[in-house]
Amino acid sequence: MNVPESLPQIAAFVLMLVPGLTWAVVKTWLVGIRDPDYGAGARVLDALFISAVFIVVYGASALVIFVFNYSLEVAQGVLERAYSTWPSWAVASALLGLLVVIPGVASYFVNRRRVDYEVTSKRSDGSVVTKTKTKLINKPESFPTAWDMAAYEGITVRWVRVRLDKEVYFGGLFGQRSYVSTYPHGRDIFIEEQWELDKDGRFLREVDRSLGVWLAVPESAVVEWLDGEPTD
């Protein structure tokens, strides 16, 4: 596929992507990010495919409405009249509906999943009441990986211990001045208060005059979040 160079080509390419991107945004809001969605190339290809489906549907609908019932000349006349007589806000509204609203609504109804469940509660008089409610399932967490969940949980003050290799430990107090990288960046961690650890991972003492320690977290590392005092 040639890279668009002129302004009309770029505009056509962007318009071609909009329905698919709208579909993808609503889908991600409903069911979260899945493995095939991580790569930018996969997202662009999916958006182009979905956009092509909508364009085919729009084209087929136009054929059914105008050509089958009238003629191709009538369809061309309607388009030319709309282009020459419609105000700019009407054209913008029609484009917004075709490129954003319809794909977004269609994605919502295709990707949403709901389930009925029962909730039992007890009244003040001792009687039991059972209600049936409906909730949205497949609702995503805001964390694409378990590491991101641990990072956001780590916003609260707690202790952390990192085993980089056999008998090689780093750790300390993870507080408000500590940081953890999250998706899509590589995993690393900054611990604001560094402690000395022995070869078994036991906390010994705070490192004197330390201003913190930064660690890259490789695949083989083990990171533990700890509650309580380190000497316990």
HELIX and SHEET records of a PDB file:
HELIX    1   1 LEU A    7  VAL A   31  1                                  25    
HELIX    2   2 ASP A   35  ASP A   37  5                                   3    
HELIX    3   3 ALA A   40  ALA A   62  1                                  23    
HELIX    4   4 LEU A   63  VAL A   67  3                                   5    
HELIX    5   5 LEU A   72  THR A   85  1                                  14    
HELIX    6   6 SER A   88  LEU A   96  1                                   9    
HELIX    7   7 GLY A   97  VAL A  101  3                                   5    
HELIX    8   8 ILE A  102  ASN A  111  1                                  10    
HELIX    9   9 ALA A  146  GLU A  153  1                                   8    
SHEET    1   A 2 ARG A 113  LYS A 122  0                                        
SHEET    2   A 2 VAL A 128  ILE A 137 -1                                        
SHEET    1   B 5 PHE A 203  GLU A 206  0                                        
SHEET    2   B 5 GLU A 193  LEU A 197 -1                                        
SHEET    3   B 5 VAL A 168  PHE A 174 -1                                        
SHEET    4   B 5 ARG A 158  ASP A 165 -1                                        
SHEET    5   B 5 VAL A 222  LEU A 226 -1                                        
SHEET    1   C 3 TYR A 179  VAL A 180  0                                        
SHEET    2   C 3 ASP A 188  ILE A 191 -1                                        
SHEET    3   C 3 VAL A 213  ALA A 216 -1                                        
END                                                                             
